[in-house]
Amino acid sequence: MTLCLNRPLFPVLPLAAALAVSACVGAQGPLAALPHDAAPETVAVAQLADDLGRMPEAAGATRAAHTPDSPPDTSLVLPVRLVGRGYGQVSGQPGSTANERRLMAIRAARMEAFRDLTEQVHGVRIDSRSMLRDAVLGDDSIEALVAGEIRGARTVSITPRDGDSFEVVLELSTDTVRYILRAAQRRM
């Protein structure tokens, strides 16, 4: 499988930063940790995480009053869909015929699109290690791990690119993401 690693991670990074910051600020959830200029998609995913974090609370619990420093009002945010993109190169695939290699490239692109959705829904675990010797960087390694379950993804398109690759686009509705996160939370 050929991976396209130069695609932007903009849907994942703001949420990952918000979740990391929320862990440091105490009882506040991801929504409270967002900057005022957060993208609507980021606000919607943070709202999902906040909703799931409040699930055990009593039904009559109310939210804290908004202050000038509070995050944007999310009551006007329309539901968003999460989109995952994947790319697969035909010539790098095993197979005895061109059609077999094309099908394998589409399958590889689809798997990468699922990974992209998993990154957005469940996040990315980053492990980093740097070794210094005499104030000189000797070794620097970063590992990323994506784990989770995706259900209900809809195939939006399968598009040939450049004669030797395919792009697959998958999407999840907000309701589907909410369902996936609730199911994952029950397993914990």
N, CA and C atoms as a LAMMPS dump frame, in Angstrom:
ITEM: TIMESTEP
0
ITEM: NUMBER OF ATOMS
564
ITEM: BOX BOUNDS ff ff ff
-5.0000000000000000e+02 5.0000000000000000e+02
-5.0000000000000000e+02 5.0000000000000000e+02
-5.0000000000000000e+02 5.0000000000000000e+02
ITEM: ATOMS id mol type element x y z
1 1 1 N 0.846 -1.164 0
2 1 2 C 0 0 0
3 1 3 C 0.895 1.231 0
4 2 1 N 0.616 2.175 -0.838
5 2 2 C 1.341 3.431 -0.891
6 2 3 C 0.569 4.465 -0.09
7 3 1 N 1.259 5.125 0.826
8 3 2 C 0.608 6.112 1.674
9 3 3 C 0.987 7.507 1.231
10 4 1 N 0.045 8.405 1.264
11 4 2 C 0.286 9.806 0.944
12 4 3 C 0.393 10.552 2.268
13 5 1 N 1.603 10.861 2.706
14 5 2 C 1.796 11.47 4.006
15 5 3 C 1.886 12.981 3.944
16 6 1 N 1.749 13.565 2.773
17 6 2 C 1.869 15.009 2.691
18 6 3 C 0.516 15.704 2.71
19 7 1 N -0.55 14.987 3.096
20 7 2 C -1.851 15.629 3.174
21 7 3 C -1.963 16.377 4.497
22 8 1 N -2.686 17.485 4.525
23 8 2 C -2.78 18.275 5.751
24 8 3 C -3.592 17.56 6.821
25 9 1 N -3.206 17.77 8.073
26 9 2 C -3.903 17.174 9.198
27 9 3 C -4.743 18.206 9.931
28 10 1 N -5.186 19.255 9.227
29 10 2 C -5.889 20.351 9.89
30 10 3 C -7.141 19.932 10.635
31 11 1 N -7.91 18.908 10.245
32 11 2 C -9.073 18.569 11.054
33 11 3 C -8.678 17.919 12.375
34 12 1 N -7.52 17.271 12.416
35 12 2 C -7.123 16.516 13.581
36 12 3 C -6.357 17.377 14.58
37 13 1 N -5.464 18.223 14.105
38 13 2 C -4.571 18.943 14.993
39 13 3 C -5.277 19.878 15.961
40 14 1 N -6.242 20.713 15.542
41 14 2 C -6.896 21.583 16.523
42 14 3 C -7.633 20.791 17.6
43 15 1 N -8.283 19.706 17.213
44 15 2 C -8.995 18.91 18.199
45 15 3 C -8.016 18.223 19.135
46 16 1 N -6.926 17.683 18.591
47 16 2 C -5.925 17.036 19.43
48 16 3 C -5.348 18.033 20.425
49 17 1 N -5.076 19.247 19.969
50 17 2 C -4.557 20.277 20.868
51 17 3 C -5.594 20.63 21.931
52 18 1 N -6.843 20.752 21.525
53 18 2 C -7.901 21.081 22.478
54 18 3 C -8.06 19.983 23.518
55 19 1 N -8.002 18.732 23.083
56 19 2 C -8.134 17.625 24.023
57 19 3 C -6.942 17.565 24.969
58 20 1 N -5.739 17.835 24.448
59 20 2 C -4.551 17.84 25.297
60 20 3 C -4.632 18.952 26.328
61 21 1 N -5.046 20.126 25.906
62 21 2 C -5.172 21.251 26.829
63 21 3 C -6.266 20.976 27.842
64 22 1 N -7.373 20.365 27.414
65 22 2 C -8.48 20.123 28.336
66 22 3 C -8.077 19.181 29.458
67 23 1 N -7.136 18.284 29.185
68 23 2 C -6.678 17.379 30.227
69 23 3 C -5.895 18.13 31.298
70 24 1 N -5.323 19.265 30.947
71 24 2 C -4.51 20.03 31.884
72 24 3 C -5.306 21.08 32.649
73 25 1 N -6.499 21.408 32.223
74 25 2 C -7.229 22.502 32.847
75 25 3 C -8.3 22.035 33.821
76 26 1 N -8.279 20.793 34.211
77 26 2 C -9.205 20.34 35.239
78 26 3 C -10.507 19.831 34.668
79 27 1 N -11.63 20.32 35.203
80 27 2 C -12.933 19.783 34.874
81 27 3 C -13.477 20.287 33.555
82 28 1 N -12.826 21.25 32.939
83 28 2 C -13.33 21.756 31.672
84 28 3 C -13.222 20.681 30.607
85 29 1 N -14.158 20.706 29.674
86 29 2 C -14.128 19.748 28.59
87 29 3 C -13.421 20.32 27.373
88 30 1 N -13.35 19.548 26.304
89 30 2 C -12.684 19.994 25.079
90 30 3 C -13.281 21.28 24.519
91 31 1 N -14.573 21.464 24.633
92 31 2 C -15.218 22.652 24.082
93 31 3 C -14.734 23.921 24.769
94 32 1 N -14.562 23.85 26.08
95 32 2 C -14.115 25.026 26.828
96 32 3 C -12.666 25.378 26.525
97 33 1 N -11.891 24.417 26.023
98 33 2 C -10.48 24.664 25.756
99 33 3 C -10.217 25.19 24.348
100 34 1 N -11.255 25.273 23.521
101 34 2 C -11.06 25.736 22.149
102 34 3 C -10.796 27.235 22.093
103 35 1 N -10.005 27.677 21.125
104 35 2 C -9.837 29.115 20.929
105 35 3 C -11.109 29.714 20.325
106 36 1 N -11.259 31.026 20.422
107 36 2 C -12.456 31.691 19.907
108 36 3 C -12.59 31.562 18.396
109 37 1 N -11.48 31.436 17.684
110 37 2 C -11.528 31.389 16.224
111 37 3 C -11.468 29.959 15.673
112 38 1 N -11.897 28.989 16.46
113 38 2 C -11.864 27.593 16.022
114 38 3 C -12.81 27.383 14.841
115 39 1 N -12.397 26.503 13.941
116 39 2 C -13.209 26.184 12.768
117 39 3 C -14.493 25.489 13.2
118 40 1 N -15.585 25.659 12.437
119 40 2 C -16.854 25.016 12.802
120 40 3 C -16.736 23.503 12.953
121 41 1 N -15.917 22.856 12.112
122 41 2 C -15.747 21.411 12.212
123 41 3 C -15.103 21.035 13.546
124 42 1 N -14.11 21.819 13.969
125 42 2 C -13.426 21.55 15.232
126 42 3 C -14.372 21.756 16.402
127 43 1 N -15.179 22.814 16.352
128 43 2 C -16.148 23.09 17.41
129 43 3 C -17.16 21.951 17.498
130 44 1 N -17.619 21.465 16.355
131 44 2 C -18.618 20.389 16.351
132 44 3 C -18.052 19.105 16.946
133 45 1 N -16.806 18.749 16.615
134 45 2 C -16.216 17.53 17.163
135 45 3 C -15.962 17.706 18.666
136 46 1 N -15.525 18.888 19.081
137 46 2 C -15.334 19.146 20.511
138 46 3 C -16.669 19.068 21.252
139 47 1 N -17.741 19.549 20.61
140 47 2 C -19.072 19.462 21.216
141 47 3 C -19.479 18.003 21.402
142 48 1 N -19.158 17.159 20.407
143 48 2 C -19.437 15.726 20.545
144 48 3 C -18.712 15.157 21.753
145 49 1 N -17.431 15.508 21.898
146 49 2 C -16.646 15 23.017
147 49 3 C -17.214 15.506 24.341
148 50 1 N -17.617 16.778 24.397
149 50 2 C -18.231 17.328 25.608
150 50 3 C -19.531 16.598 25.943
151 51 1 N -20.364 16.378 24.93
152 51 2 C -21.638 15.68 25.147
153 51 3 C -21.4 14.3 25.736
154 52 1 N -20.404 13.604 25.184
155 52 2 C -20.113 12.266 25.679
156 52 3 C -19.535 12.308 27.082
157 53 1 N -18.763 13.349 27.386
158 53 2 C -18.204 13.491 28.719
159 53 3 C -19.262 13.765 29.767
160 54 1 N -20.387 14.345 29.357
161 54 2 C -21.458 14.673 30.299
162 54 3 C -22.503 13.573 30.391
163 55 1 N -22.361 12.505 29.649
164 55 2 C -23.388 11.462 29.641
165 55 3 C -23.758 10.965 31.034
166 56 1 N -22.811 10.711 31.954
167 56 2 C -23.204 10.192 33.259
168 56 3 C -23.887 11.235 34.141
169 57 1 N -23.805 12.525 33.804
170 57 2 C -24.396 13.566 34.632
171 57 3 C -25.91 13.433 34.672
172 58 1 N -26.501 14.037 35.676
173 58 2 C -27.959 14.02 35.8
174 58 3 C -28.58 14.779 34.65
175 59 1 N -29.752 14.375 34.247
176 59 2 C -30.412 14.994 33.099
177 59 3 C -30.716 16.461 33.344
178 60 1 N -30.916 16.872 34.596
179 60 2 C -31.267 18.252 34.893
180 60 3 C -30.072 19.168 35.068
181 61 1 N -28.847 18.678 34.884
182 61 2 C -27.661 19.524 35.077
183 61 3 C -27.628 20.62 34.029
184 62 1 N -27.173 21.796 34.439
185 62 2 C -27.092 22.925 33.51
186 62 3 C -25.655 23.307 33.303
187 63 1 N -25.389 23.98 32.201
188 63 2 C -24.04 24.417 31.878
189 63 3 C -23.727 25.701 32.616
190 64 1 N -22.466 25.976 32.821
191 64 2 C -22.03 27.201 33.478
192 64 3 C -22.369 28.393 32.594
193 65 1 N -22.555 29.545 33.231
194 65 2 C -22.898 30.76 32.478
195 65 3 C -21.745 31.143 31.565
196 66 1 N -22.069 31.695 30.398
197 66 2 C -21.046 32.124 29.449
198 66 3 C -20.432 33.427 29.893
199 67 1 N -19.137 33.523 29.75
200 67 2 C -18.411 34.749 30.055
201 67 3 C -17.769 35.235 28.775
202 68 1 N -17.228 36.46 28.769
203 68 2 C -16.558 36.938 27.552
204 68 3 C -15.399 36.05 27.131
205 69 1 N -14.798 35.314 28.08
206 69 2 C -13.662 34.453 27.742
207 69 3 C -14.081 33.04 27.363
208 70 1 N -15.378 32.76 27.358
209 70 2 C -15.832 31.405 27.056
210 70 3 C -15.766 31.151 25.555
211 71 1 N -15.75 29.874 25.153
212 71 2 C -15.683 29.544 23.73
213 71 3 C -16.953 29.983 23.003
214 72 1 N -16.933 29.949 21.678
215 72 2 C -18.089 30.396 20.909
216 72 3 C -19.33 29.577 21.216
217 73 1 N -20.481 30.191 21.07
218 73 2 C -21.759 29.524 21.283
219 73 3 C -21.949 28.474 20.202
220 74 1 N -22.124 27.222 20.609
221 74 2 C -22.232 26.139 19.637
222 74 3 C -23.667 25.824 19.275
223 75 1 N -24.623 26.518 19.838
224 75 2 C -26.015 26.212 19.521
225 75 3 C -26.333 26.534 18.063
226 76 1 N -25.528 27.384 17.429
227 76 2 C -25.756 27.743 16.033
228 76 3 C -24.948 26.893 15.065
229 77 1 N -24.084 26.013 15.602
230 77 2 C -23.241 25.189 14.744
231 77 3 C -24.09 24.092 14.117
232 78 1 N -24.078 24.03 12.813
233 78 2 C -24.811 22.984 12.114
234 78 3 C -24.033 21.686 12.184
235 79 1 N -24.707 20.552 12.148
236 79 2 C -23.982 19.286 12.146
237 79 3 C -23.024 19.222 10.96
238 80 1 N -21.847 18.706 11.208
239 80 2 C -20.852 18.57 10.151
240 80 3 C -20.637 17.096 9.874
241 81 1 N -20.077 16.842 8.752
242 81 2 C -19.709 15.476 8.431
243 81 3 C -18.191 15.408 8.418
244 82 1 N -17.654 14.304 8.86
245 82 2 C -16.22 14.097 8.825
246 82 3 C -15.889 13.389 7.528
247 83 1 N -14.844 13.861 6.864
248 83 2 C -14.449 13.32 5.568
249 83 3 C -13.055 12.719 5.689
250 84 1 N -12.909 11.501 5.182
251 84 2 C -11.61 10.837 5.142
252 84 3 C -11.207 10.589 3.703
253 85 1 N -9.949 10.891 3.394
254 85 2 C -9.43 10.687 2.037
255 85 3 C -8.281 9.689 2.077
256 86 1 N -8.23 8.851 1.053
257 86 2 C -7.144 7.888 0.936
258 86 3 C -6.684 7.789 -0.5
259 87 1 N -5.403 7.467 -0.675
260 87 2 C -4.81 7.373 -2.015
261 87 3 C -4.084 6.044 -2.149
262 88 1 N -4.203 5.423 -3.315
263 88 2 C -3.527 4.164 -3.589
264 88 3 C -2.905 4.191 -4.973
265 89 1 N -1.666 3.73 -5.069
266 89 2 C -0.942 3.72 -6.338
267 89 3 C -1.093 2.354 -6.998
268 90 1 N -1.45 2.34 -8.27
269 90 2 C -1.7 1.104 -8.998
270 90 3 C -0.41 0.321 -9.227
271 91 1 N 0.635 0.983 -9.706
272 91 2 C 1.857 0.273 -10.092
273 91 3 C 2.56 -0.388 -8.909
274 92 1 N 2.333 0.053 -7.701
275 92 2 C 2.982 -0.54 -6.532
276 92 3 C 2.236 -1.717 -5.945
277 93 1 N 1.127 -2.107 -6.531
278 93 2 C 0.297 -3.178 -5.971
279 93 3 C 0.688 -4.537 -6.55
280 94 1 N 0.531 -5.599 -5.735
281 94 2 C 0.758 -6.943 -6.277
282 94 3 C -0.424 -7.346 -7.155
283 95 1 N -0.2 -8.242 -8.062
284 95 2 C -1.267 -8.733 -8.933
285 95 3 C -0.699 -9.086 -10.29
286 96 1 N -1.317 -10.058 -10.935
287 96 2 C -0.801 -10.52 -12.227
288 96 3 C -1.394 -9.739 -13.395
289 97 1 N -2.517 -9.066 -13.184
290 97 2 C -3.129 -8.294 -14.268
291 97 3 C -3.316 -6.84 -13.822
292 98 1 N -3.523 -5.976 -14.794
293 98 2 C -3.742 -4.557 -14.504
294 98 3 C -5.021 -4.353 -13.681
295 99 1 N -6.056 -5.153 -13.989
296 99 2 C -7.308 -5.027 -13.238
297 99 3 C -7.138 -5.416 -11.77
298 100 1 N -6.37 -6.469 -11.505
299 100 2 C -6.1 -6.858 -10.12
300 100 3 C -5.371 -5.743 -9.383
301 101 1 N -4.369 -5.131 -10.026
302 101 2 C -3.616 -4.043 -9.398
303 101 3 C -4.508 -2.827 -9.161
304 102 1 N -5.429 -2.535 -10.079
305 102 2 C -6.365 -1.419 -9.894
306 102 3 C -7.265 -1.658 -8.686
307 103 1 N -7.81 -2.876 -8.587
308 103 2 C -8.667 -3.209 -7.451
309 103 3 C -7.906 -3.14 -6.124
310 104 1 N -6.657 -3.592 -6.137
311 104 2 C -5.834 -3.521 -4.923
312 104 3 C -5.539 -2.065 -4.561
313 105 1 N -5.319 -1.217 -5.549
314 105 2 C -5.066 0.207 -5.291
315 105 3 C -6.302 0.869 -4.685
316 106 1 N -7.481 0.521 -5.188
317 106 2 C -8.72 1.064 -4.63
318 106 3 C -8.892 0.59 -3.19
319 107 1 N -8.596 -0.671 -2.947
320 107 2 C -8.709 -1.209 -1.582
321 107 3 C -7.722 -0.507 -0.65
322 108 1 N -6.493 -0.291 -1.104
323 108 2 C -5.496 0.408 -0.287
324 108 3 C -5.953 1.84 0.005
325 109 1 N -6.498 2.505 -1.001
326 109 2 C -6.979 3.875 -0.813
327 109 3 C -8.143 3.898 0.17
328 110 1 N -9.004 2.916 0.092
329 110 2 C -10.143 2.842 1.01
330 110 3 C -9.672 2.639 2.448
331 111 1 N -8.681 1.763 2.647
332 111 2 C -8.145 1.522 3.989
333 111 3 C -7.496 2.798 4.546
334 112 1 N -6.806 3.531 3.702
335 112 2 C -6.194 4.78 4.152
336 112 3 C -7.265 5.816 4.508
337 113 1 N -8.365 5.849 3.757
338 113 2 C -9.464 6.759 4.079
339 113 3 C -10.091 6.386 5.422
340 114 1 N -10.221 5.092 5.699
341 114 2 C -10.719 4.659 7.006
342 114 3 C -9.766 5.09 8.118
343 115 1 N -8.462 4.98 7.867
344 115 2 C -7.492 5.429 8.872
345 115 3 C -7.635 6.923 9.115
346 116 1 N -7.843 7.691 8.043
347 116 2 C -8.025 9.134 8.171
348 116 3 C -9.247 9.449 9.039
349 117 1 N -10.35 8.741 8.823
350 117 2 C -11.542 8.934 9.653
351 117 3 C -11.278 8.533 11.108
352 118 1 N -10.551 7.444 11.303
353 118 2 C -10.236 6.98 12.651
354 118 3 C -9.406 8.019 13.392
355 119 1 N -8.46 8.649 12.702
356 119 2 C -7.66 9.72 13.31
357 119 3 C -8.557 10.861 13.782
358 120 1 N -9.545 11.212 12.972
359 120 2 C -10.42 12.329 13.313
360 120 3 C -11.366 11.987 14.461
361 121 1 N -11.868 10.751 14.499
362 121 2 C -12.845 10.368 15.513
363 121 3 C -12.168 10.019 16.84
364 122 1 N -11.154 9.179 16.794
365 122 2 C -10.541 8.659 18.015
366 122 3 C -9.252 9.363 18.407
367 123 1 N -8.662 10.113 17.492
368 123 2 C -7.419 10.815 17.793
369 123 3 C -6.196 9.987 17.437
370 124 1 N -5.061 10.612 17.592
371 124 2 C -3.785 9.985 17.282
372 124 3 C -2.941 10.007 18.548
373 125 1 N -2.402 8.873 18.912
374 125 2 C -1.494 8.817 20.062
375 125 3 C -0.078 9.032 19.542
376 126 1 N 0.59 10.03 20.091
377 126 2 C 1.948 10.358 19.662
378 126 3 C 2.911 10.022 20.791
379 127 1 N 3.914 9.232 20.487
380 127 2 C 4.997 8.947 21.417
381 127 3 C 6.266 9.533 20.821
382 128 1 N 6.97 10.317 21.62
383 128 2 C 8.166 10.993 21.132
384 128 3 C 9.301 10.791 22.121
385 129 1 N 10.507 10.653 21.59
386 129 2 C 11.687 10.491 22.439
387 129 3 C 12.854 11.207 21.786
388 130 1 N 13.516 12.025 22.554
389 130 2 C 14.719 12.719 22.084
390 130 3 C 15.855 12.424 23.05
391 131 1 N 17.018 12.13 22.52
392 131 2 C 18.187 11.835 23.35
393 131 3 C 19.249 12.892 23.069
394 132 1 N 19.726 13.507 24.129
395 132 2 C 20.783 14.51 24.01
396 132 3 C 22.052 13.986 24.651
397 133 1 N 23.176 14.316 24.052
398 133 2 C 24.471 14 24.637
399 133 3 C 25.34 15.225 24.454
400 134 1 N 25.807 15.778 25.547
401 134 2 C 26.619 16.997 25.523
402 134 3 C 25.905 18.117 24.786
403 135 1 N 24.606 18.267 25.065
404 135 2 C 23.763 19.321 24.482
405 135 3 C 23.653 19.227 22.964
406 136 1 N 23.878 18.032 22.431
407 136 2 C 23.732 17.795 20.988
408 136 3 C 22.694 16.698 20.81
409 137 1 N 21.743 16.943 19.925
410 137 2 C 20.691 15.968 19.67
411 137 3 C 21.288 14.741 19.007
412 138 1 N 21.179 13.601 19.681
413 138 2 C 21.738 12.37 19.151
414 138 3 C 20.71 11.518 18.442
415 139 1 N 19.526 11.442 19.021
416 139 2 C 18.483 10.602 18.441
417 139 3 C 17.137 11.267 18.712
418 140 1 N 16.292 11.31 17.709
419 140 2 C 14.963 11.905 17.844
420 140 3 C 13.992 11.002 17.106
421 141 1 N 13.018 10.452 17.835
422 141 2 C 12.062 9.563 17.18
423 141 3 C 10.643 9.947 17.585
424 142 1 N 9.741 9.818 16.64
425 142 2 C 8.328 10.083 16.862
426 142 3 C 7.545 8.915 16.287
427 143 1 N 6.631 8.386 17.095
428 143 2 C 5.769 7.296 16.637
429 143 3 C 4.32 7.722 16.793
430 144 1 N 3.512 7.375 15.836
431 144 2 C 2.085 7.689 15.892
432 144 3 C 1.295 6.385 15.848
433 145 1 N 0.239 6.319 16.659
434 145 2 C -0.611 5.137 16.702
435 145 3 C -2.059 5.579 16.577
436 146 1 N -2.77 4.955 15.669
437 146 2 C -4.19 5.223 15.479
438 146 3 C -4.923 3.92 15.755
439 147 1 N -5.892 3.974 16.663
440 147 2 C -6.666 2.781 16.979
441 147 3 C -8.11 3.182 17.221
442 148 1 N -9.019 2.396 16.717
443 148 2 C -10.424 2.677 16.922
444 148 3 C -11.273 1.878 15.963
445 149 1 N -12.559 2.042 16.104
446 149 2 C -13.509 1.329 15.257
447 149 3 C -14.367 2.343 14.52
448 150 1 N -14.539 2.124 13.23
449 150 2 C -15.373 2.999 12.407
450 150 3 C -16.489 2.156 11.809
451 151 1 N -17.719 2.629 11.989
452 151 2 C -18.884 1.964 11.392
453 151 3 C -19.723 3.015 10.69
454 152 1 N -20.38 2.621 9.645
455 152 2 C -21.324 3.515 8.988
456 152 3 C -20.703 4.532 8.052
457 153 1 N -19.449 4.334 7.655
458 153 2 C -18.833 5.262 6.716
459 153 3 C -19.456 5.069 5.338
460 154 1 N -19.741 6.167 4.691
461 154 2 C -20.356 6.142 3.369
462 154 3 C -19.305 6.511 2.326
463 155 1 N -19.218 5.734 1.258
464 155 2 C -18.293 6.043 0.175
465 155 3 C -18.873 7.175 -0.656
466 156 1 N -18.15 8.286 -0.704
467 156 2 C -18.588 9.458 -1.466
468 156 3 C -18.119 9.342 -2.907
469 157 1 N -16.836 8.97 -3.085
470 157 2 C -16.312 8.864 -4.447
471 157 3 C -15.096 7.957 -4.495
472 158 1 N -14.89 7.367 -5.676
473 158 2 C -13.675 6.637 -6.027
474 158 3 C -13.238 7.231 -7.355
475 159 1 N -12.107 7.959 -7.327
476 159 2 C -11.695 8.737 -8.49
477 159 3 C -10.305 8.34 -8.963
478 160 1 N -10.136 7.999 -10.253
479 160 2 C -8.784 7.754 -10.782
480 160 3 C -8 9.068 -10.804
481 161 1 N -6.727 9.013 -10.447
482 161 2 C -5.848 10.188 -10.452
483 161 3 C -4.574 9.853 -11.21
484 162 1 N -4.145 10.713 -12.056
485 162 2 C -2.842 10.62 -12.746
486 162 3 C -2.621 9.316 -13.507
487 163 1 N -3.627 8.551 -13.798
488 163 2 C -3.462 7.317 -14.554
489 163 3 C -2.83 6.183 -13.773
490 164 1 N -2.241 6.463 -12.585
491 164 2 C -1.575 5.416 -11.824
492 164 3 C -2.018 5.386 -10.36
493 165 1 N -3.058 6.123 -10.009
494 165 2 C -3.5 6.097 -8.625
495 165 3 C -5.001 6.367 -8.53
496 166 1 N -5.548 6.068 -7.363
497 166 2 C -6.966 6.29 -7.09
498 166 3 C -7.102 7.075 -5.794
499 167 1 N -8.152 7.888 -5.739
500 167 2 C -8.519 8.591 -4.51
501 167 3 C -9.889 8.072 -4.081
502 168 1 N -10.002 7.721 -2.793
503 168 2 C -11.277 7.293 -2.227
504 168 3 C -11.654 8.3 -1.142
505 169 1 N -12.894 8.77 -1.184
506 169 2 C -13.402 9.7 -0.183
507 169 3 C -14.55 9.024 0.559
508 170 1 N -14.431 8.963 1.887
509 170 2 C -15.465 8.41 2.757
510 170 3 C -15.965 9.522 3.674
511 171 1 N -17.198 9.381 4.174
512 171 2 C -17.706 10.377 5.112
513 171 3 C -18.512 9.712 6.22
514 172 1 N -18.55 10.399 7.36
515 172 2 C -19.357 9.996 8.506
516 172 3 C -20.222 11.172 8.906
517 173 1 N -21.477 10.899 9.213
518 173 2 C -22.346 11.964 9.713
519 173 3 C -22.055 12.178 11.193
520 174 1 N -22.48 13.311 11.731
521 174 2 C -22.277 13.614 13.142
522 174 3 C -22.968 12.577 14.021
523 175 1 N -24.152 12.143 13.637
524 175 2 C -24.868 11.133 14.418
525 175 3 C -24.1 9.819 14.463
526 176 1 N -23.483 9.454 13.347
527 176 2 C -22.698 8.227 13.302
528 176 3 C -21.478 8.347 14.212
529 177 1 N -20.805 9.506 14.2
530 177 2 C -19.653 9.721 15.068
531 177 3 C -20.082 9.628 16.53
532 178 1 N -21.189 10.226 16.858
533 178 2 C -21.71 10.176 18.233
534 178 3 C -21.95 8.716 18.645
535 179 1 N -22.533 7.927 17.758
536 179 2 C -22.78 6.51 18.038
537 179 3 C -21.461 5.761 18.258
538 180 1 N -20.481 5.991 17.397
539 180 2 C -19.185 5.303 17.503
540 180 3 C -18.517 5.64 18.834
541 181 1 N -18.523 6.924 19.197
542 181 2 C -17.858 7.326 20.435
543 181 3 C -18.577 6.782 21.662
544 182 1 N -19.894 6.73 21.636
545 182 2 C -20.636 6.15 22.77
546 182 3 C -20.319 4.662 22.908
547 183 1 N -20.266 3.957 21.789
548 183 2 C -19.943 2.527 21.831
549 183 3 C -18.534 2.316 22.362
550 184 1 N -17.596 3.146 21.954
551 184 2 C -16.211 3.026 22.435
552 184 3 C -16.136 3.341 23.922
553 185 1 N -16.905 4.314 24.376
554 185 2 C -16.893 4.7 25.778
555 185 3 C -17.457 3.58 26.664
556 186 1 N -18.464 2.882 26.189
557 186 2 C -19.055 1.778 26.966
558 186 3 C -18.05 0.641 27.171
559 187 1 N -17.145 0.471 26.221
560 187 2 C -16.171 -0.611 26.304
561 187 3 C -15.054 -0.306 27.288
562 188 1 N -14.895 0.956 27.649
563 188 2 C -13.795 1.343 28.547
564 188 3 C -14.106 1.035 29.98
